[in-house]
C-alpha cells in the first residue's frame, strides 16, 4: 500500500535534523523544523522550509513535549514525522500518538519499539530466535539467587548488575568479588529506582575485553529484510561511543557472515520494519558474540554505513514509511570502502566537562574522502540544555589505513573550532595511538589510557599564530629587508 508523504516534520534539532533535511531536499520533500527559544537561530531552523516554535529551553517543555510536536505538524501541514535519534526517537507512546493523529510515522511500529525497549523482554525475544545472549538471570530479588546461579552455571567474577528499564550507563554496577556483592546489589537497585522509578535488576557475566559490534538492518512491510553489514563502536567514554568504524577490524569474513545473518534473522522474527540496529558484545578471548539490544531508530553513526555501501538510510526509511518495497536484495549490498566517524562534542577533551558558548571561528574539513554532518555554523551558539554533539567528522578510504589518514588530515590540519572546547585533540590522539592503528582495543581503551592520550595532545591555538606573525614583524624591523621578501 502506497502512502504519499507531502511534508515531513523533524521532531529533533541540531546534527540530526540537518542530516534528515539533506535527504528531504534530494527527494524534493518540504520540511518543518521545531525549535525551543534558545534554538531560534539554530542551523536546522534556517535550513527547513517552515519552522515552528514549540516552547522554552528545558526539553520537557519543548523537544520532549509530544502534544506540541503533533500540533506543530498539523499547523505546518506536515503529514509525516521523523524523530531522528535521541529525544522521542524510541518512544512507543509518541509513535502511537503520531499514527492516531492520522500522520505517517517514519520508524518501526509502536508495538515493536515497546517490546524492544524493555531489556528483559528484548532478551527473551532474542532467546526465542536462538540468538546468543550474555549468560545471566533476569528475576533477581536477592544475592542468594545470584550465588546459586554462579555456582550452578560455573560463572566466575566479575559480573554486572543492571537496571531492567533504562540505559545510558545508569543503574549498572560491576562486581569484582564475593565481598562486594551485597553493597553492589543494593547500589544498583537504589540507582535504578532513582533514575527510572523501577528497582528491578538483572545480572549478567561481565565480558572483560568486550568489543561493541552492531549490525545495521533495514526491513519493509512485505517481509523483506536485509543487513547493511556491521559497525564497530568499541571506542567509548562513559558508556557512550565517540569513534565508530565500518567494517569492523575485529571480525573475519566467517564471523562477519554469522553475526550479520543472526541480526537479520532476529529482526525477521520480531517483524521489524524501517531501519534499526542490532547491538552485540563480542568476546575476543572466546570468539563468542552476545545480543545486547536493538536500537529502534536511526543511529548517530549511520553515515559510515552509508559511505561503505553507497546507500541513503534516511531515504530508505522514508520509502518504507510510504509503503514501498526495499529496492535491493541482500546480494546487491557490496561494501567496498572503509569509513571512520569521530563525534565532535563541545566538551573539554581532558575532563569531558561541557563547554558551551558561541563558536567564534569555524573551519570545516574538506577534501577527498570527507563527509561532515554539522548542526552549527560560525557564530552559532551551543546552548547548555541539550546534548553537546555539534558535528560528525566522517572519513572514508580504500582500506582502514587510508581512512585513518583521511581522518588525521581532517582533524589535525583542516578543522578549526574556536570559542568552545571540543573533543578533537582526544580523537586525534586515539587514531594516532599504535594500539588503535593495530586494531587492538576494548571498550575500556580510553579509561585505561587517558593520561597517555592526554600527553599526546598538541597544544596549538590562535595565540601561536599571532606569536609567529609577531616574530616575523620583529625580525624585519630589527634586521631590515630579508632575502626572501
Secondary structure, 3 states (H helix, E strand, C coil): CCCCCCEEEECCCHHHHHHHHHHHHHCCCEEEEEEEHHHCCCHHHHHCCEEEEEECCCHHHCCCCHHHHHHHHHHCCCCEEECCCCCCCCCHHHHHHHHHCCCEEECCCHHHHHHHHCHHHHHHHHHHCCCCECCEEEEECCHHHHHHHHHHCCCCCCEEEEECCCCCCCCEEEECCHHHHHHHHHHHHHHHHHHHCCCCEEEEECCCCEEEEEEEEEECCCCCEEEEEEEEEEEEECCEEEEEEECCCCCCHHHHHHHHHHHHHHHHHHCCCEEEEEEEEEECCCCEEEEEEEECCCCCCHHHHHHHHCCCHHHHHHHHHCCCCCCCCHHHCCCCCEEEEEEEECECCCCCCECCEECCEEECCCCCCEEEEECCCCCCEECCCCCCEEEEEEEEECCHHHHHHHHHHHHHCCCEEECCCCCHHHHHHHHHCHHHHCCCCCCCHHHHHHHHHHHCCCCCCHHHHHHHHHHHHHHHHHHCCCCCC
